Amino acid sequence: MGHVGVVSSSPSSLPCSRRFSLATPRPRRAISFSTMAAMNDDPIREWILTEGKATQITRISPIGGGCINRASRYDTDSGSFFVKTNSAIGPSMFEGEALGLSAMHATKSIRVPKPYKVGHLLTGGSYIIMEFIEFGASRADQSVLGRKLAEMHKAGKSDKGFGFDVDNTIGSTPQVNTWSKDWIEFFAEHRLGYQLKLALDQYGDSSIYEKGQRLVKNMQPLFDGVVIEPCLLHGDLWSGNISCDKNGDPVILDPACYYGHSEAEFGMSWCAGFGGSFYNSYFEVMPRQPGFERRRDLYMLYHYLNHYNLFGSGYRSSAMSIIDDYLRMLKA
């Protein structure tokens, strides 16, 4: 569930790359009193004109693509920045995004926008400033995307188990990331269980809740013979959060990161367009595990439930169909 698209900038949702380039160092001009006054009222401008090493903001352009946050490109004499703001939500959502981007960036595998600053807006709400990546004209090569994503999963490990250091959001839905040593328990409680309870509370949908709970309590056989290690996941990998830079290298954006079973990364594949070359390249680095096909819809279920909770009944039948199919398969 993407938060907002990065159409030609660097970083909760649609297409190809942003670039942040520091220009050749130049003498810094004095900042006028009126500029200083504006900076005091605008923490985004203040950061760009100090820590961002710019002396002038030459243009601010809105960027479309998302329904949760407002996105803008800030052009300066020291390069461009990508900025997202939300007038209704505090910094915790963007802090989660920044930590996820930093964790993915640290794997030195697939390109992600580098986060620079998260903070409060004086008028209420919050902001995040990050690297602006210039998107290329085409989509990311599926084979390269699969290989680099697998390299991220292979490099991004955690000795704390499954979860993340902070809770974050999947779209605008809270995503609980309390650490657990057991993947099945984590996925049951903090992924499927959370979404099922939300559907019950929001819609009074006792049918999907009760059937879903039966599935949660009986899904252990789907994992028989599988060794599951915590891998760093993007967490919300659909076509709107996948792009490429001007060199054609894949870029992934707007994460909902946590450490989980690598296969959970494909939970949004119904909205990602992954083809055979993607999976072939991925499994060359991260070998396919026994029962992969049997678990695929289980991981999709989390996202179908989230879409049901976010957008309404149009997604209910898909979620219920998956639940019913598993209950028949598991004879539960």
LONU-138868 format. One record per residue (C-alpha): x, y, z. Coordinates in pm, whole numbers. Last residue first. Layout:
N
X|Y|Z
...
This chain:
332
-1003|-2698|965
-966|-2951|685
-631|-2785|601
-711|-2753|232
-1077|-2671|299
-987|-2406|557
-722|-2276|319
-971|-2229|35
-1221|-2060|267
-961|-1810|389
-848|-1729|36
-1208|-1678|-79
-1278|-1456|222
-991|-1223|137
-1090|-1199|-229
-1456|-1145|-135
-1370|-867|109
-1167|-654|-131
-1453|-447|-274
-1602|-423|75
-1402|-125|193
-1093|76|113
-867|65|416
-995|-239|607
-1056|-437|289
-717|-328|157
-557|-452|479
-742|-783|451
-620|-823|93
-269|-738|213
-260|-1003|485
-428|-1255|254
-148|-1224|0
85|-1389|250
-149|-1683|288
-197|-1691|-89
171|-1777|-141
191|-2041|130
92|-2344|-79
313|-2230|-368
621|-2210|-146
565|-2558|0
932|-2652|8
1159|-2346|-11
1277|-2170|-327
1645|-2085|-311
1741|-1725|-227
2008|-1618|-478
1901|-1822|-782
1546|-1800|-642
1531|-1426|-708
1659|-1453|-1063
1399|-1714|-1156
1127|-1524|-969
1185|-1200|-1160
1235|-1375|-1494
900|-1551|-1451
704|-1232|-1397
628|-1002|-1105
340|-771|-1195
319|-594|-860
-51|-582|-766
-122|-951|-720
241|-974|-601
145|-778|-288
222|-1068|-54
549|-1137|-234
764|-1002|48
604|-1258|280
822|-1518|108
1133|-1382|284
991|-1469|626
1012|-1159|843
1220|-865|955
1022|-543|920
985|-262|671
671|-83|554
850|79|262
772|383|47
1023|320|-232
1216|60|-431
1467|153|-701
1585|-81|-973
1887|15|-1187
1810|150|-1535
2087|409|-1527
1829|688|-1502
1687|526|-1188
1429|252|-1177
1086|209|-1019
901|-5|-769
665|134|-504
370|179|-740
419|-174|-874
369|-335|-533
621|-416|-261
472|-320|73
691|-496|332
1036|-391|214
1153|-698|400
1470|-753|603
1503|-1127|651
1438|-1326|969
1520|-1694|909
1257|-1957|837
1357|-2321|788
1063|-2497|624
984|-2866|674
625|-2803|780
522|-2439|728
177|-2495|579
116|-2749|856
109|-2463|1115
-195|-2293|959
-458|-2428|1202
-501|-2155|1462
-469|-1873|1208
-718|-2045|976
-977|-2078|1249
-918|-1714|1338
-988|-1616|979
-1317|-1806|983
-1423|-1623|1299
-1312|-1279|1180
-1448|-1318|827
-1788|-1409|968
-1784|-1161|1257
-1761|-862|1025
-1870|-586|1263
-1733|-346|1005
-1464|-155|1191
-1416|-366|1503
-1446|-702|1325
-1236|-589|1030
-973|-453|1270
-971|-782|1458
-904|-966|1133
-625|-723|1042
-449|-769|1376
-484|-1147|1367
-345|-1173|1014
-35|-958|1074
63|-908|1437
-83|-1221|1594
-62|-1495|1331
244|-1356|1156
435|-1325|1482
322|-1664|1611
421|-1829|1282
755|-1647|1281
861|-1747|1633
1138|-1548|1804
914|-1245|1838
981|-871|1834
686|-630|1843
633|-502|1489
273|-379|1490
162|-229|1158
-81|62|1196
-298|110|887
-227|423|681
-71|232|393
105|-36|592
228|166|889
514|150|1137
592|-3|1475
952|47|1579
1264|-169|1621
1129|-427|1379
970|-770|1391
1093|-1128|1366
1398|-1241|1563
1636|-1018|1755
1945|-1153|1576
1835|-975|1259
1936|-1026|896
1942|-800|591
2211|-942|362
2016|-1235|215
1691|-1042|188
1873|-752|22
2046|-989|-219
1707|-1142|-301
1574|-796|-387
1879|-738|-605
1829|-1061|-798
1457|-1015|-852
1497|-651|-960
1774|-745|-1204
1553|-1008|-1367
1247|-783|-1376
1429|-489|-1537
1290|-177|-1370
1034|20|-1569
1131|261|-1842
1202|635|-1876
1440|663|-1584
1360|821|-1250
1574|1096|-1104
1624|1017|-738
1572|1291|-479
1725|1199|-146
1508|1250|156
1322|1502|369
1039|1375|590
759|1587|730
510|1610|1016
170|1731|1129
81|2057|1292
140|2416|1181
496|2406|1317
564|2093|1117
730|1824|1327
1039|1633|1212
1213|1376|996
1547|1440|824
1785|1285|573
1645|964|430
1839|793|148
1612|687|-138
1647|314|-208
1879|127|-442
1905|-249|-405
2198|-426|-239
2419|-219|-9
2244|-375|295
2271|-40|476
2025|122|234
1757|-126|337
1805|-43|705
1814|331|633
1494|311|428
1322|121|708
1438|365|974
1317|656|759
977|496|703
929|433|1074
1028|792|1150
783|905|881
493|736|1058
612|850|1403
644|1215|1296
290|1318|1390
-12|1274|1162
-267|1528|1036
-75|1772|816
128|1505|639
439|1607|450
671|1437|204
986|1602|73
1221|1496|-207
1539|1700|-234
1720|1849|-533
2076|1974|-586
2302|2229|-418
2158|2543|-581
1817|2418|-480
1522|2229|-625
1264|2106|-372
1041|1830|-508
711|1788|-331
488|1515|-189
165|1540|12
82|1227|208
-201|973|219
-343|955|-134
-26|923|-339
75|975|-701
134|1345|-748
448|1553|-711
423|1923|-624
711|2146|-737
917|2380|-519
1172|2591|-708
1496|2781|-661
1568|2715|-295
1886|2910|-225
2192|2872|-4
2197|2494|1
2414|2285|232
2130|2046|327
2224|2089|692
2164|2464|669
1941|2588|387
1769|2251|342
1712|2213|717
1560|2560|758
1339|2521|451
1192|2204|596
1165|2357|945
951|2644|812
864|2931|1046
1222|2993|1164
1340|2954|806
1109|3232|692
1260|3466|950
1613|3369|840
1517|3436|479
1387|3781|575
1712|3851|766
1918|3758|462
2140|3451|433
2500|3531|342
2623|3348|37
2819|3026|75
3122|2999|-150
3081|2706|-387
3128|2335|-353
3066|2152|-683
2700|2051|-682
2564|1787|-453
2359|1538|-647
2036|1382|-538
1865|1183|-810
1527|1046|-838
1396|744|-1023
1094|550|-1201
675|477|-1069
378|495|-802
320|506|-422
331|436|322
1162|874|-158
1391|1037|-395
1233|1246|-661
1111|1211|-1010
789|1025|-983
819|925|-625
469|815|-553
294|851|-221
200|624|63
201|294|-116
0|0|0
